[in-house]
Amino acid sequence: MLVVGHRANSLRVALFYRWSGVKAVEVDVTGEKGLLVARHGPPSIRRASILGRIFSAIDYRLFYRDPLGRAERLSSWISKLGEMGFEVLVLDVKPDLDPLELIGEVESSGWGGRVVVTGWDHRLLARIKELAGYETLATFTILPVNLVGLVREARADGVSIRLDLALRPGVVESLKKEGLKVAVWTVNDVAQARRVASLGVDAIVSDRPDLVFRALNSS
C-alpha cells in the first residue's frame, strides 16, 4: 500500500516528507498568470467577520502547505522532486486546465517515475487518459448513486475518496470488487490509518506520513 505525502507544494513540506521516508507525494496544480504552478490556493469561503478573515489568512499562510511566497512553475517543481528521490507523483488538478499543457509540463520536467492524476473534473481526467495514458483517480466528496458508473465514464483507474466516505460500510469493498483502485484522504490519525489499511485500500494520503508509517509497521 502506498503512503502519499499530502500537498507537497513547497520545499519545507517536501523536505519533511523525505525525512519521513515517503516515496510518493501529491502536488496541487493550478493556473496562475498563464502558467501551471504547484499551489493549492486559499479556501474559497470568505469568512463573515474580520477576525475570521484574519485567522483564515493565518491558517492558509502557515498551515496550508503552499509556498509562503511565489509558487513555482510546475515543471521546475517536479524536477526538484525527482532530484530529491521521490518515485511517485500524484498531481491533483484543478478544473478546466489545459490537458496538453499539463502533459507538457510533466514531460519537460524530466520526471522518470510513476504519474497519477486526481481531480474533480472527470472530463479532464478522461482527456488526460486519452492523450497520455496516465493513471487517473476520480475524486469524490459525496457518494453518488452510481459511483462505479461515474468512474467508468471518466475512464479512471479508481477513486480518490474522502476518509469519512471510505469508512462507510461496504464502500471500499464494492469498489475493489469492480477492480478499481482506492486512495483515501486525508488520514492523519494512527487509529484511522490502521482502520483504513485493514480495508485493503491502495493508497493513504496524509499530512503526517511518519505517523502512518509507524502505525502500519507496528500493527
N, C-alpha and C positions, 0 to 999 in steps of 0.2 A: 504494500500500500504506500502511496506517495504522500509525503507531507510537504505542503506548499507554503512558503512564506508569503503572507498577505501584503499587498500594496508595497512592493519593493520599488518605490518611485524615487528614492533618494539614497545618497551614499551612506548616511548614518544607519538606515534600515538594512541596506544590503550587507554592510559590514557585520551587523548583528546576526544576520542570517548565516553568513559564512562561519562566524564563530559558533553558531548553534549546530553546524554540520548539515545545513539544508542544501539539497541539490536542486530543488525546484522553487522558482519564485514567480509570483504574479505581478504583472505590471499593468497599471491602468493606462489606456491610450485615449487621448482626446485631441481635438484640433485646436490649435492656438496660433493666431497670426499667420495662417496659411500653411502651418507645419503640423505634423503629428508629433506630440510630445508625451513624455511619461508623467502624467499628472491625473489625479482623480478629480480634483476641484472641490470647492467648498459645498456644503449641503445647499440644496435649492430652497429649503424652507427659510423664510425670513422671519425672525423672531419678532414678537409683537412689542416687547419692551426694549428700552435702551440697554438695560442690564443684561437682558437675554442676548442681545446682539453682541455685547462685549464678550460675554462668556462663550458664545458661539465662535467668535473670531479667535479667541484664545485656544479653544478646543481644536479648531482647524489648524492653526499655525503650529501648535506644539504636539498634537497627538494624532493628526490625521494621516501622517506618514508621507505627505507630499514634500517636495523640496521647500525649504524656507524662503528661497529666492526664486530665480528664474528656472523654469522647467527645462530639462534637457531634451534635445531632439531625440526622437525615438531610436533612430539607427545608431546614434552615438551612445546612448544609454545601453542598448542591447549589446554593443561591442564591449563595453566595460563589464557588463555582467558575465559575458563569455570569458573575458580575461581573468575574472575573479574565480572562475571554475564552476559556475553553475551549469547544469546539464539539461534542465527542462525549463522552458519559458512559457508561461501562461499569460496570454495577452487578453485582458478584459477590455473589449472595445465598446466605446460609446456609440449610440445610434447615428446613422447617416454618414459614417465615414466612407471615404473612397476606398473600396477593397484593393484596387490596383496600387494605390498609394501605400496602403498598409503592407502589402506583399513586397513592394519595392523597398520599403524601409528595412524589413527583415532581411531581404537578400543582400542589400548593400552593407548591412552591419557585419557580414561575415559569420553570422551565427551558424554553428555546425551541429547544434543539439536538437532535441525534440521541441516542436512547437505545438501548443494547444491554444485555441481561441475560444473565449467565452463571451457571452453578451446577451442583452435583452432583445436586440434587433435580429430576429431569426431569419429574416430575408437576407440580411447582410451576412450572417453565418453561412447560409446556403450558397451565396455567391462566392465567398472565400473558399468554401469546399470545392466548388466547381473550378475555380481558377488555379488554386494552389494545392488542393488536396490536404490541407492542414487538418489535424484532428480538431473537432469542434464540440463544444458542450453548450447546450441551450440553457440560459439562466431563467429560473423561476422563483418568484417570491410568494406566489399563491399556487394552490393546486387546482388546475383546470380539470374539467370533467374528462376530457380526452387528452391526458398528459402524453401518453405514448404516441398518439396520432400527431400531436403538435411537434414532438421531437423528430418523428419521421418526416414531417412536412418541411422541417428546417434542414433536413439531410444531415442531422447532427449524430455524433457517435454516442452521445449520452446527455446527461443533465448536470448543471451546476445549481445546487439547491440549498436553500437556507436551512440552518440547523433545526429549527423547530418543525419544519415540514418533513425533514428526513426522519425525525423521531416519531412521527405518526405511524401507528401500526400498519404494517404491510406495504408502505410506500417504497422503501428501498428494495424489498423482496420482489415486488411486482416489476420494478424497472430491471432488476438483474435477470429475472426470468425472460425478459424480452431481449436479453443480450446487450443492454445499454450500460454504459459506464456511469458512475455516480461520484460526483465531487461534492463535498459538504462544506459550507462556510457559515459563520466564522467560529471556529472551535478553539476557545482559549482556556477551557477548564479541564482539569485532569480527568475527573469522573465522566464528563461528557465525551472526552476523547476516547476513553475506553469503551463507552457505550456505542458510539458511532462506529468504532473499529469492529466491534462484535457483529455489526450488521453486514459486514463484508463490502464496505464501500471501497472505491478505487483510490480516492484522494481525500485528504483532510486539509483544508485551508485554515491557517492560523496566524494570529499576530504573535503568538508565543510558541513557535515550533519546538523550542527547547523543552518546554513543559510537555508537549505532545509526545516527543521522542521518549522522554523519561517515563511517561505513563504507559506507552506501548511496550517499552523494553522491560518494565517491571511487572507487567501483567502476565 
